[in-house]
Amino acid sequence: MTQRSREDLLTQYSQPTPILDHGFVRLVDIMGDDAAVVQMARTSYGAGTKTVSTDEALIRYLMRHHHTSPFEGAVAKFHIKCPILVARQLLRHRTASVNEISARYSELPEEIYLPDLERFQEQSTDNKQGSGQPLTLATQEHLQTLVEESNRRAYAEYQALLDAGLAREIARTVLPVGIYTEFYYMQDLHNLLHMLRLRMHEHAQKETRLFANQIGKIVAEWVPSTWGAFEDYRLNAVTFTAPEIKVLREMLNETERGDALANGLPRRERDEFYAKIRGILQ
């Protein structure tokens, strides 16, 4: 993917991209890019980076070996509007700088997330946080109505409390987590990728994944070399635990067994792969 300029990205993504029924993600600003990552690395490592012939190879080396600080040299700021239940998943990443709308100062509008029928599923039996099999259509329709009525009733009570003169900071206590909030979210590239690795994962709640996927789409066009390395070495990679390595050690008889596949790797990565295998077999 070709790296795009800051101006091109802001032209395309500074307007809100709709998500769910009332939400959006929009790009506010970016600082730095793949070149900034390279600059940070070469400043930090000096002569130690001279064996890496290209900027993209250096970025991939950094990602592969968990040299994370150079990725902190690029920063992005987003404006996000989402249900509170999604916001709490994003705001758990305390490495971000966040400024959220305050219901102490502002009256929140009646914008409440109503899940589609397909989202009405059983509780997962093997994942305490997740959803399982779909409920019957009749049950889905009934429960969706209950959710909508409950949220509307809560908002009506919130409005009644305000109309009675109650302070906003207390009136807001009746609001459900389905109501929308919005905030500015600024984060350096290293920590942004960490957030996306967790929130784009298939085990993340679907609503959260939708917002993370849109942010990821923007990041991929902003720093394509970093994103490619992130996909290969973080997002689509796995790590082995010590017990798993013990099993692998018993399974593998020789380091050259994977030659046919390993020869498709770049020379440096192939050498590192064999080194890993030799380390397992020792």
ChimeraX attribute file (.defattr): number of C-alpha atoms within 10 A of each C-alpha:
attribute: neighborCount
match mode: 1-to-1
recipient: residues
	/A:1	11
	/A:2	10
	/A:3	14
	/A:4	14
	/A:5	13
	/A:6	14
	/A:7	11
	/A:8	11
	/A:9	19
	/A:10	16
	/A:11	11
	/A:12	13
	/A:13	16
	/A:14	17
	/A:15	14
	/A:16	16
	/A:17	15
	/A:18	14
	/A:19	16
	/A:20	16
	/A:21	15
	/A:22	15
	/A:23	20
	/A:24	19
	/A:25	24
	/A:26	22
	/A:27	24
	/A:28	19
	/A:29	17
	/A:30	20
	/A:31	13
	/A:32	19
	/A:33	25
	/A:34	21
	/A:35	17
	/A:36	18
	/A:37	25
	/A:38	22
	/A:39	15
	/A:40	17
	/A:41	23
	/A:42	17
	/A:43	11
	/A:44	13
	/A:45	10
	/A:46	10
	/A:47	9
	/A:48	10
	/A:49	17
	/A:50	11
	/A:51	8
	/A:52	14
	/A:53	9
	/A:54	12
	/A:55	18
	/A:56	18
	/A:57	15
	/A:58	21
	/A:59	25
	/A:60	22
	/A:61	18
	/A:62	20
	/A:63	22
	/A:64	16
	/A:65	9
	/A:66	11
	/A:67	13
	/A:68	16
	/A:69	16
	/A:70	22
	/A:71	26
	/A:72	17
	/A:73	21
	/A:74	20
	/A:75	19
	/A:76	21
	/A:77	19
	/A:78	20
	/A:79	21
	/A:80	24
	/A:81	25
	/A:82	27
	/A:83	25
	/A:84	19
	/A:85	18
	/A:86	21
	/A:87	20
	/A:88	13
	/A:89	15
	/A:90	19
	/A:91	16
	/A:92	10
	/A:93	15
	/A:94	11
	/A:95	14
	/A:96	18
	/A:97	13
	/A:98	17
	/A:99	12
	/A:100	15
	/A:101	15
	/A:102	15
	/A:103	15
	/A:104	13
	/A:105	10
	/A:106	10
	/A:107	16
	/A:108	19
	/A:109	11
	/A:110	14
	/A:111	18
	/A:112	23
	/A:113	22
	/A:114	18
	/A:115	15
	/A:116	12
	/A:117	18
	/A:118	13
	/A:119	17
	/A:120	21
	/A:121	16
	/A:122	13
	/A:123	14
	/A:124	12
	/A:125	11
	/A:126	9
	/A:127	10
	/A:128	8
	/A:129	11
	/A:130	15
	/A:131	18
	/A:132	14
	/A:133	13
	/A:134	15
	/A:135	16
	/A:136	14
	/A:137	12
	/A:138	10
	/A:139	14
	/A:140	18
	/A:141	15
	/A:142	13
	/A:143	15
	/A:144	18
	/A:145	13
	/A:146	12
	/A:147	15
	/A:148	16
	/A:149	12
	/A:150	13
	/A:151	23
	/A:152	18
	/A:153	14
	/A:154	17
	/A:155	22
	/A:156	15
	/A:157	16
	/A:158	23
	/A:159	22
	/A:160	13
	/A:161	17
	/A:162	16
	/A:163	11
	/A:164	10
	/A:165	10
	/A:166	14
	/A:167	13
	/A:168	19
	/A:169	13
	/A:170	13
	/A:171	21
	/A:172	22
	/A:173	11
	/A:174	16
	/A:175	20
	/A:176	18
	/A:177	16
	/A:178	19
	/A:179	21
	/A:180	22
	/A:181	23
	/A:182	19
	/A:183	17
	/A:184	19
	/A:185	19
	/A:186	20
	/A:187	22
	/A:188	21
	/A:189	25
	/A:190	21
	/A:191	19
	/A:192	21
	/A:193	22
	/A:194	14
	/A:195	22
	/A:196	19
	/A:197	18
	/A:198	16
	/A:199	23
	/A:200	21
	/A:201	16
	/A:202	9
	/A:203	13
	/A:204	17
	/A:205	17
	/A:206	17
	/A:207	17
	/A:208	20
	/A:209	20
	/A:210	19
	/A:211	26
	/A:212	21
	/A:213	15
	/A:214	18
	/A:215	21
	/A:216	21
	/A:217	11
	/A:218	18
	/A:219	22
	/A:220	20
	/A:221	17
	/A:222	24
	/A:223	23
	/A:224	19
	/A:225	22
	/A:226	27
	/A:227	24
	/A:228	18
	/A:229	19
	/A:230	21
	/A:231	14
	/A:232	15
	/A:233	18
	/A:234	18
	/A:235	18
	/A:236	10
	/A:237	9
	/A:238	9
	/A:239	9
	/A:240	9
	/A:241	9
	/A:242	10
	/A:243	9
	/A:244	10
	/A:245	16
	/A:246	13
	/A:247	12
	/A:248	15
	/A:249	17
	/A:250	10
	/A:251	10
	/A:252	13
	/A:253	10
	/A:254	11
	/A:255	16
	/A:256	12
	/A:257	10
	/A:258	11
	/A:259	11
	/A:260	9
	/A:261	9
	/A:262	16
	/A:263	12
	/A:264	10
	/A:265	12
	/A:266	10
	/A:267	11
	/A:268	11
	/A:269	16
	/A:270	16
	/A:271	14
	/A:272	12
	/A:273	16
	/A:274	16
	/A:275	13
	/A:276	12
	/A:277	18
	/A:278	14
	/A:279	12
	/A:280	17
	/A:281	17
	/A:282	6
